[in-house]
Amino acid sequence: MARTVILGAGIAGHTAALHLRRMLPKAHDVVVVSPNSKWNWIPSNIWVGIGRMTPEQVTFPLAPIYRRKGIEFHQALATELHGDGSAELPRPHVTVRYTDPARQGQEARLEYDYLVNATGPKLNFGATPGLGPDGHSWSVCTAGHATDAARAFAQVVGRLEAGDHQTLLIGMGHGTCTCQGAAFEYTFNAEHELTKAGVRDRAEVIYITNEVQLGDFGMDSMNFGTKRGIVPSHVFAESLFQERGVKAIMGAHVERVEPGVVHYELLDGTKGQQPFDFAMLLPPFRGADLKAFDREGADITSEVFAPSGFMKVDADYTPKPYEEWRASDWPRTYRSLRYDNVWAAGIAFAPPHPMSRPRTTPNGTAIAPAPPRTGMPSGVIGRAVAQTIAERVRHGAAGKVHTASMAEMGAACIASAGAGWLDGKAAAMTVFPIVPDPEKYGDAGRDTKETFGEIGLSAHWMKAMLHYLFLYKAKARPLWFLIPE
Ligand SMILES: Cc1cc2nc3c(=O)[nH]c(=O)nc-3n(C[C@H](O)[C@H](O)[C@H](O)COP(=O)(O)OP(=O)(O)OC[C@H]3O[C@@H](n4cnc5c(N)ncnc54)[C@H](O)[C@@H]3O)c2cc1C
């Protein structure tokens, strides 16, 4: 009997757990550890954040699903990894601290044969003084954050209706942020709502970003293949900003957020301030900050995890200049560098380097968008890791190792630009591969036949359909596994 423990019940962890449970006989344990009682379809938090959806529409309790499927669930936070065992417990185990009301604060050691770290991002609001819901800006990273943001957004609309002028500042709260797509979506959804409410003329909508140009998305931009030739993603994005009258502050590092004003530094080293009445600024991400120990109890965190807190896997982490980065540096199996029976899936793995060129201001401030790891690759990696573990359980070391390199896979992403069955809009983008590979695809970096973008109402319908489809899949309803990641 084998026991697999999965840390995290987000897109990567939940996908891995459901697939592994489906692939292995019930004699083998599948265990999930996650601090939240609910699953959250994070992409739809954007719509919660403008008041178009309720938090209940984007979340559901995990325990009943896991009970039905025969998955052991611990509502807890993993804190320590003891991959070689410890003096007290010789088998590999993780230390967890319960967050469910019945066992709040209690600690336990969970033994495993195989471990998947799918702990996603830690929302690092602390990197920028004053950033986040405990400071002076809002967030849509969790359903709870988005609910609070929606309340503040409704107040802005109320003030506009009363005849006041309002400035909305939306974007990235630090020079090393990722997830520009989410900030882009919130910008245009907010703008769309203001237009619908008939108050757009009194509102200024400003996007602030660490991207060097619009449409970079932390992916070193994209070159879309079209019938008329190649259209770079900045042209695609700029036309939307122009059409909707949204101003942009680009190449910016937010230094601090004070009540009603953001202080930022630009790539040329100049400093600026932007007053606001409402700010939704995303935080930079780091790993879950798990600690790792060897059998003797020595702290080996720096061997197992990168300084960013993400887990080191089968990537090439050799520091090298931007010009020498290779697509082949990116991991394929996601197995830990230190342990043969531990994998990191989704955002939890340490990327070897960014995709966009990192830059520094003359004052030495890093303005370097971190590489995005969106839902589709997170799910695909989660499934590949589950397949590898199922093979190992069945065939031991001879089991097939499944791979899912982001340099060899494509991804589809639909960025909402406004909700509405008749007047909604979204940008549907497909890239192949996710990590640019100039050696294979030349200056375009990607296959321009497989990399394209379209903007329109039908993309909004598709985005809305994906919301229902992925909730159906995550609830493990009949034939859920036929829905691709
Ligand atoms: C606002 C927003 C909008 C987005 N929109 C899109 C979109 O439109 N399309 C798209 O493709 N992607 C989108 N993304 C990105 C997408 O949400 C991520 O790619 C995806 O959630 C990553 O999956 P993950 O499993 O790695 O992390 P998550 O889904 O964040 O899951 C991490 C899990 O680990 C748990 N956890 C954390 N710490 C611990 C710990 N110590 N122990 C145990 N468990 C722990 C968490 O509670 C959570 O359950 C968006 C992201 C944001 C923030």
The ligand as an SDF file (V2000), in Angstrom:
LIG
                    3D

 53 58  0  0  0  0  0  0  0  0999 V2000
   -7.0690   37.0980   -9.6300 C   0  0  0  0  0  0  0  0  0  0  0  0
   -6.4670   35.9970  -10.4490 C   0  0  0  0  0  0  0  0  0  0  0  0
   -7.0350   35.6950  -11.6850 C   0  0  0  0  0  0  0  0  0  0  0  0
   -6.4860   34.6720  -12.4520 C   0  0  0  0  0  0  0  0  0  0  0  0
   -7.0400   34.4030  -13.6720 N   0  0  0  0  0  0  0  0  0  0  0  0
   -6.5430   33.4000  -14.4070 C   0  0  0  0  0  0  0  0  0  0  0  0
   -7.1250   33.0880  -15.6800 C   0  0  0  0  0  0  0  0  0  0  0  0
   -8.0530   33.7420  -16.1400 O   0  0  0  0  0  0  0  0  0  0  0  0
   -6.6150   32.0460  -16.3610 N   0  0  0  0  0  0  0  0  0  0  0  0
   -5.5800   31.3110  -15.8670 C   0  0  0  0  0  0  0  0  0  0  0  0
   -5.1580   30.3720  -16.5340 O   0  0  0  0  0  0  0  0  0  0  0  0
   -5.0010   31.5860  -14.6910 N   0  0  0  0  0  0  0  0  0  0  0  0
   -5.4530   32.6120  -13.9440 C   0  0  0  0  0  0  0  0  0  0  0  0
   -4.8800   32.9010  -12.7530 N   0  0  0  0  0  0  0  0  0  0  0  0
   -3.7640   32.0710  -12.2870 C   0  0  0  0  0  0  0  0  0  0  0  0
   -4.2710   30.7840  -11.6470 C   0  0  0  0  0  0  0  0  0  0  0  0
   -5.1510   31.1010  -10.6060 O   0  0  0  0  0  0  0  0  0  0  0  0
   -3.0640   30.0080  -11.1350 C   0  0  0  0  0  0  0  0  0  0  0  0
   -2.2810   29.6430  -12.2460 O   0  0  0  0  0  0  0  0  0  0  0  0
   -3.4490   28.7260  -10.4300 C   0  0  0  0  0  0  0  0  0  0  0  0
   -4.3490   28.9600   -9.3890 O   0  0  0  0  0  0  0  0  0  0  0  0
   -2.1950   28.0460   -9.9140 C   0  0  0  0  0  0  0  0  0  0  0  0
   -2.5280   26.8190   -9.3750 O   0  0  0  0  0  0  0  0  0  0  0  0
   -1.7640   26.2430   -8.1050 P   0  0  0  0  0  0  0  0  0  0  0  0
   -2.4440   24.9760   -7.7580 O   0  0  0  0  0  0  0  0  0  0  0  0
   -0.3130   26.2220   -8.3550 O   0  0  0  0  0  0  0  0  0  0  0  0
   -2.0000   27.3190   -6.9630 O   0  0  0  0  0  0  0  0  0  0  0  0
   -3.3730   27.6570   -6.2280 P   0  0  0  0  0  0  0  0  0  0  0  0
   -4.5240   27.4200   -7.1310 O   0  0  0  0  0  0  0  0  0  0  0  0
   -3.2010   29.0080   -5.6330 O   0  0  0  0  0  0  0  0  0  0  0  0
   -3.4450   26.5870   -5.0630 O   0  0  0  0  0  0  0  0  0  0  0  0
   -2.5450   26.5460   -3.9820 C   0  0  0  0  0  0  0  0  0  0  0  0
   -3.1560   25.7220   -2.8710 C   0  0  0  0  0  0  0  0  0  0  0  0
   -2.1930   25.4880   -1.8470 O   0  0  0  0  0  0  0  0  0  0  0  0
   -2.7660   25.7980   -0.5940 C   0  0  0  0  0  0  0  0  0  0  0  0
   -1.6660   26.1070    0.3280 N   0  0  0  0  0  0  0  0  0  0  0  0
   -0.9640   27.2450    0.4500 C   0  0  0  0  0  0  0  0  0  0  0  0
   -0.0160   27.1060    1.3900 N   0  0  0  0  0  0  0  0  0  0  0  0
   -0.1110   25.8470    1.8630 C   0  0  0  0  0  0  0  0  0  0  0  0
    0.5910   25.1110    2.8410 C   0  0  0  0  0  0  0  0  0  0  0  0
    1.6090   25.6340    3.5240 N   0  0  0  0  0  0  0  0  0  0  0  0
    0.2080   23.8300    3.0810 N   0  0  0  0  0  0  0  0  0  0  0  0
   -0.8160   23.2720    2.3900 C   0  0  0  0  0  0  0  0  0  0  0  0
   -1.5130   23.9340    1.4490 N   0  0  0  0  0  0  0  0  0  0  0  0
   -1.1650   25.1980    1.1900 C   0  0  0  0  0  0  0  0  0  0  0  0
   -3.7200   26.9370   -0.9040 C   0  0  0  0  0  0  0  0  0  0  0  0
   -4.6580   27.1250    0.1390 O   0  0  0  0  0  0  0  0  0  0  0  0
   -4.3350   26.4110   -2.1910 C   0  0  0  0  0  0  0  0  0  0  0  0
   -5.3180   25.4510   -1.9210 O   0  0  0  0  0  0  0  0  0  0  0  0
   -5.3770   33.9400  -11.9670 C   0  0  0  0  0  0  0  0  0  0  0  0
   -4.8130   34.2600  -10.7300 C   0  0  0  0  0  0  0  0  0  0  0  0
   -5.3340   35.2900   -9.9780 C   0  0  0  0  0  0  0  0  0  0  0  0
   -4.7080   35.6190   -8.6420 C   0  0  0  0  0  0  0  0  0  0  0  0
  1  2  1  0
  2  3  1  0
  2 52  2  0
  3  4  2  0
  4  5  1  0
  4 50  1  0
  5  6  2  0
  6  7  1  0
  6 13  1  0
  7  8  2  0
  7  9  1  0
  9 10  1  0
 10 11  2  0
 10 12  1  0
 12 13  2  0
 13 14  1  0
 14 15  1  0
 14 50  1  0
 15 16  1  0
 16 17  1  0
 16 18  1  0
 18 19  1  0
 18 20  1  0
 20 21  1  0
 20 22  1  0
 22 23  1  0
 23 24  1  0
 24 25  2  0
 24 26  1  0
 24 27  1  0
 27 28  1  0
 28 29  2  0
 28 30  1  0
 28 31  1  0
 31 32  1  0
 32 33  1  0
 33 34  1  0
 33 48  1  0
 34 35  1  0
 35 36  1  0
 35 46  1  0
 36 37  1  0
 36 45  1  0
 37 38  2  0
 38 39  1  0
 39 40  1  0
 39 45  2  0
 40 41  1  0
 40 42  2  0
 42 43  1  0
 43 44  2  0
 44 45  1  0
 46 47  1  0
 46 48  1  0
 48 49  1  0
 50 51  2  0
 51 52  1  0
 52 53  1  0
M  END
$$$$
